[in-house]
Amino acid sequence: MVSSPHEAMHRIFQEYPGLFSRVSEVLGIDIPPPTSATVLPTDLTEARPVERRVDTLLRIETRDDEPFLLAIEAQGKKDPRKTTSWPYYVSYLHNRYGGLPVLLLIVCQDHATAEWAARPLTIGLRQWPTLTLNPLVAGPHNMPVITNVAEARKDLALATLAAITHADNPDVGAILKTLSAALREAPEDIADPIVELTAQGLGNRPAAQQWRNLVAVDTSFYTSFMSEEIRDEGRAQGLAQGQAQGQTLGQAQSLLLILEVRGIVVTDEMREKITDCTEPGRLREWLERAATASSAEDVFGQPTGR
């Protein structure tokens, strides 16, 4: 039950809105005198369901028996809406989980976003902030650049996050090469998630293709989805190349046979020219000419204007 003192201590400000100006003077806070005040509804219950989701939420237990909540947000660019969302997440989680401490970690891939995300978020007045949120930020400005294979092997998860946050680093090729080399001796159940997470983290950047090439070479024994996809692409590419080579070889052999049947002398230089040709269109043109040619010049001369 709400007590009378409770009611009096807040309702007096409804009756005398200007009172706060004088209270602030007593408390030593320099706040300009109000020109007006409006009494607003006090019910803070959501009028309609609003879906709010933090990217990842973990309850962390510690050796000191001081558990806390770790809320993790991946931030790809500056977003002014987060200045209201992030404080809400923290205050809501603190209330829902019985007052457990809440730590907000922001993970970024570029310096500008990391610098923006690291700024304290203040709710309140300039003279007296009511709530200040200090996000912890991990990004290219503070994550290590790992180009030593032994160092990467010591902590593959950290090496993976470091590679992802440095996706736009000019030396990302060396970073990814180090990570792929570190995975060579890792068990599949450890390597597979790292292969996939790194690919996802690189997105559609040029570095993503570098990673695919490295995985195809350095981790050829893995059975992860991306590794299988890369090998499938390689097999398809190899099949296509084989078919193309087979086609040109067949055309070259047919051309030599036609020339022989028609009694046209084929010099070593001409034979080499035919067998070394990798252009099916050119070989087809020579074949068509050989059908009616009376000399080598008729076959290998300039195009007839077809």
Steps between C-alpha positions, in 0.01 A plus 500: 500500500626845411564710810404862552861618523566327169213691340596830652866479398418491130157665472632824635685541171171459315345775707801728479696424181726797563619337821766299320679817398547595862589145604770492235650818643513342844670191353754713317389414148485787255176437310318791330163590659210326319266711290222237512431145616248243383382205704529183285348154550697300752415155362817374331351170386547437128175593321576235237757222477833628370754241394850581617783253462861521599726313256645262759439471874718289731497440873864487606603321816833596655748341737420769752137388496395835355286417196402766248310534176691565180291661226678502163405721208661480155501848350577547132445876483391799705134479597348786705219268614745306712540795736154412632504124443822419684409671829161329481663159456726550799235634735249233392749215548609638836137502613398165347794303638473615857755776499786304340774727367473555125792557264431618144760402241490658153697330220589711194700464179596861429666773704230764454222274628715377789580856605131594483389192695755559776356837596315495834123519457350740749135532594418805703606862507836635409540629853406168660490176298246254638631196319829457320569193290862414419509231231807284466609506135709245308612600152794560269629770736571262786485141375840342429633451148605134518744395231691242704373144460610390847321797655184422303507136612510606866152651471319418178180674609683827565689464174169455320338806658815700428488396134133597475549841661797566268304407187583838343865500607739532202694205647192280537653251257787428740256482792280245322798298381619475860158386618464236229848366575414484871197285418696230318548288810173592672227235540205532265253589774718801582607597150161476326323773703801728460503450123131590481511791746796657323324472163188660646701773668675598177166537321534601136836670537786399267660334803217245498630347176851497645366301793320256272821441305699447819244256637504307173877454528579495873190329632420261217423220744219688676140404437333827593229641276724766354789259446271260316360789298849609400597147400179464300582822319850370434372172363250679276766739380739213435232308308423803287869555431539131414209512260639809331844340467343185363309701241806686372706180493234325294479791257877508462516127425215530248672789325827309469313199360317708237823666391666161468209355297497801267875463442594834652849492645506583871831637624617466861428868550143458371443189714617686811275793410199269478565293814585806713184687402252526791232697317215274381370774270834534323536123457147476360582771247810308387296181474246667273775637277684166490192335347553689172860625530763406245797631702603585854471869416130449429453360850712735709462819299296801609127450573291499188244748637262252653 
